[in-house]
Amino acid sequence: MERKAELIKEMLEMQAKFTKHEQSGAYTPEDYYVDGKWKEYRDRYTELAGEVREIASEEANYWK
């Protein structure tokens, strides 16, 4: 449970950072989807989400 909470905390911090950037007007889809630090952000966020999903599935004993 502790690991899942750490991952979720990191995800929420990432979301706040991205939202701030997006609302600043500097956001471009190319930065997010093609290359640049926001592509790395997206890749890391996807990785974190997958790990949280796996932990939650184990907790729920979903993959018997």
C-alpha positions in Angstrom: 0.0 0.0 0.0 2.8 2.4 0.8 4.4 2.0 -2.6 1.1 2.7 -4.3 0.6 5.8 -2.2 4.1 7.0 -3.3 3.3 6.4 -6.9 0.0 8.2 -6.7 1.6 11.1 -4.9 4.2 11.4 -7.8 1.4 11.2 -10.3 -0.5 14.0 -8.6 2.6 16.2 -8.5 3.1 15.5 -12.2 -0.5 16.4 -13.0 -0.2 19.7 -11.1 3.0 20.6 -13.0 1.5 19.8 -16.3 -1.7 21.7 -15.6 0.3 24.7 -14.7 2.3 24.5 -17.9 -0.8 23.9 -20.0 -2.6 26.9 -18.5 0.5 29.1 -19.0 -0.2 29.1 -22.8 3.2 27.6 -23.6 1.7 24.1 -24.2 2.0 22.6 -27.7 0.8 19.2 -28.7 4.2 18.5 -30.4 6.0 18.9 -27.1 3.7 16.4 -25.5 3.4 13.8 -28.2 6.5 14.1 -30.4 9.5 15.0 -28.4 10.8 17.1 -25.6 10.4 16.9 -21.8 6.6 16.5 -22.0 6.9 13.3 -24.1 9.2 12.0 -21.3 6.5 13.2 -18.8 3.9 11.2 -20.7 6.0 8.1 -20.8 6.8 8.3 -17.1 3.2 8.9 -16.2 2.1 5.9 -18.3 4.7 3.8 -16.5 3.5 5.0 -13.1 -0.1 4.3 -14.0 0.7 0.8 -15.0 2.5 0.1 -11.8 -0.4 1.5 -9.7 -2.8 -0.7 -11.7 -0.7 -3.8 -11.0 -0.5 -3.1 -7.3 -4.3 -2.4 -7.1 -5.0 -5.6 -9.0 -2.9 -7.6 -6.6 -4.6 -5.9 -3.6 -8.0 -6.8 -5.1 -6.7 -10.3 -5.9 -7.9 -9.7 -9.4 -5.3 -11.9 -11.2 -5.9 -15.2 -9.4 
